[in-house]
């Protein structure tokens, strides 16, 4: 399954993508507001993981 990851932090994004790949999924990685563009594609992911952290 294609899963969209919307995360600007490289380490968090990479670790989550590795876990999803190992589980047999296809991660779609986005940064800096690219998630909306990825969701407009004809073959858009059906699941989205948004990571938000406010310090």
N, C-alpha and C positions, 0 to 999 in steps of 0.2 A: 504494500500500500504506500502511496506517496503521502508524505507528511511534511507540511510546511513548518519550518522553524524560523521564528522571527526573533532574533537576538543579535544585538550589536557587539557583545563581548565575544571575542574570538575563542577563548578557552571554553566557555560555556557552550557555545555553538558547536565547536568541534567535538567535545565530549558527548554531547547529546546525539550528534550525528553518528558517531562511532557506535553508540549503544543501539541506535535504531537500525543501522546497517547490519550489525551482528544479529539482530532479531529478525532480519529478512525484509526490512522496509527500505523504501527509497526516500531519504531525506532531501528536501528542497530547502537550501539555506538562503536566507535573506537578511539584509542589513539596511540601516538608514532609510526606513520607510518603503522598501521594495516589496514588502509583503502584499500590499494591495495590487500592485502590478502583476505579481505571480498568480494571484487569485482570479485575475481577469482572463487568463489563458484558457483555451478550450480544454486542455488536459490538466486543469488546476488540481492541486491536492484536495482530498476530501476531509483531512484532519489538520488542524492548526495548533501548534504549541507556541504560546506567547509567553515570554519571560519578562517580567517587569520587576525592577528593584529600585526603590527610592531610598536614598541615604540622607 
